[in-house]
Amino acid sequence: MKKIKYTPDAADKLREIKTTISQEYGADSAKKIVKRITDAIRGLCDYEEKGPEVLKMFDVVSDYRYIFVSGNYVFYRIEDKCIRIINLYHEKEDFMWHLFGVDTTPQETIDYWNE
């Protein structure tokens, strides 16, 4: 069975999620949500291809896969000896820009905001 390994960015993001939820909703809520996320990540050990491939879902060349848990996208890569958690993004974050440099802002939004 492969081990789960987190990149420093992913580990930082998980801590950030816990801190943010603790501040807004309390420590108990933060523990529950982080546990839900980490349980889903550990579940990848049983079925590593659980998440769809980024290439097939978003037409971006990448060996990443992702799962969606508690309003967060968890991006990971299957490696020879481990499953590497690349990063986590809240559903409101523009993960396409952060991970792949793909701008997903519609032209009408750009025109409206004159950006």
C-alpha positions as CSV (number, residue, x, y, z in Angstrom):
1,M,0.0,0.0,0.0
2,K,1.3,3.4,-0.9
3,K,1.9,6.1,1.6
4,I,0.4,9.6,1.5
5,K,3.0,12.4,1.2
6,Y,2.1,16.1,1.4
7,T,4.0,18.9,-0.4
8,P,4.9,21.8,1.9
9,D,2.2,23.9,0.1
10,A,-0.5,21.3,0.7
11,A,0.5,20.9,4.4
12,D,0.5,24.7,4.8
13,K,-2.9,24.9,3.1
14,L,-4.4,22.3,5.4
15,R,-3.2,24.2,8.5
16,E,-4.6,27.4,6.9
17,I,-8.0,25.7,6.4
18,K,-8.0,24.6,10.0
19,T,-7.1,28.1,11.3
20,T,-9.6,29.9,9.2
21,I,-12.5,27.6,10.1
22,S,-11.5,27.8,13.8
23,Q,-11.6,31.5,13.7
24,E,-15.0,31.7,11.9
25,Y,-16.8,28.7,13.2
26,G,-14.9,27.3,16.2
27,A,-12.3,24.6,16.9
28,D,-14.8,21.7,16.8
29,S,-16.0,22.6,13.3
30,A,-12.4,23.0,12.1
31,K,-11.5,19.5,13.5
32,K,-14.5,17.9,11.8
33,I,-13.8,19.4,8.4
34,V,-10.1,18.8,8.5
35,K,-10.8,15.2,9.6
36,R,-13.2,14.8,6.7
37,I,-10.6,16.0,4.3
38,T,-7.8,13.9,5.7
39,D,-10.0,10.8,5.8
40,A,-10.8,11.3,2.1
41,I,-7.1,11.7,1.4
42,R,-6.3,8.5,3.3
43,G,-9.0,6.8,1.3
44,L,-6.8,7.2,-1.8
45,C,-4.6,4.5,-0.4
46,D,-7.4,2.0,-1.0
47,Y,-8.4,3.3,-4.4
48,E,-5.8,5.7,-5.8
49,E,-7.6,6.4,-9.0
50,K,-10.7,7.6,-7.2
51,G,-10.4,11.1,-8.4
52,P,-10.7,12.0,-12.1
53,E,-7.7,13.0,-14.1
54,V,-7.3,16.8,-14.6
55,L,-6.4,16.2,-18.2
56,K,-9.8,14.6,-18.9
57,M,-11.9,17.0,-16.8
58,F,-10.2,20.4,-17.7
59,D,-8.3,19.6,-20.8
60,V,-5.0,20.7,-19.2
61,V,-2.0,18.5,-19.7
62,S,-1.1,17.2,-16.3
63,D,-0.7,14.0,-14.4
64,Y,-2.7,15.3,-11.5
65,R,-6.0,13.9,-10.3
66,Y,-8.4,15.5,-7.8
67,I,-11.1,14.8,-5.3
68,F,-13.6,17.3,-4.0
69,V,-14.2,17.2,-0.2
70,S,-16.0,19.7,2.1
71,G,-15.9,22.5,-0.5
72,N,-12.2,21.9,-1.3
73,Y,-10.4,20.5,-4.3
74,V,-7.6,18.2,-3.3
75,F,-5.1,17.8,-6.1
76,Y,-2.8,14.8,-6.1
77,R,-0.4,12.7,-8.2
78,I,0.1,9.0,-8.2
79,E,3.8,8.2,-7.9
80,D,5.7,4.9,-7.8
81,K,6.0,4.7,-4.0
82,C,3.4,7.2,-2.8
83,I,0.4,9.4,-3.5
84,R,1.6,13.0,-3.3
85,I,-0.9,15.6,-2.2
86,I,0.0,18.6,-4.4
87,N,-2.3,21.3,-3.0
88,L,-5.8,22.1,-1.7
89,Y,-8.0,24.9,-3.0
90,H,-11.3,26.1,-1.7
91,E,-14.1,25.9,-4.3
92,K,-14.1,29.7,-4.5
93,E,-10.4,29.9,-5.3
94,D,-9.2,30.0,-8.9
95,F,-7.2,26.8,-8.8
96,M,-6.8,26.7,-12.6
97,W,-4.8,30.0,-12.4
98,H,-2.8,29.0,-9.3
99,L,-1.9,25.5,-10.5
100,F,-1.7,25.8,-14.3
101,G,-1.7,29.5,-15.2
102,V,-5.0,29.2,-17.0
103,D,-7.2,32.3,-16.9
104,T,-10.8,31.2,-16.6
105,T,-12.3,34.7,-16.2
106,P,-15.0,35.2,-18.8
107,Q,-14.6,38.1,-21.3
108,E,-17.8,39.7,-20.2
109,T,-16.5,39.9,-16.6
110,I,-13.3,41.5,-17.8
111,D,-15.3,44.0,-19.9
112,Y,-17.7,44.8,-17.0
113,W,-14.9,45.4,-14.5
114,N,-12.7,47.0,-17.2
115,E,-9.7,44.8,-16.1
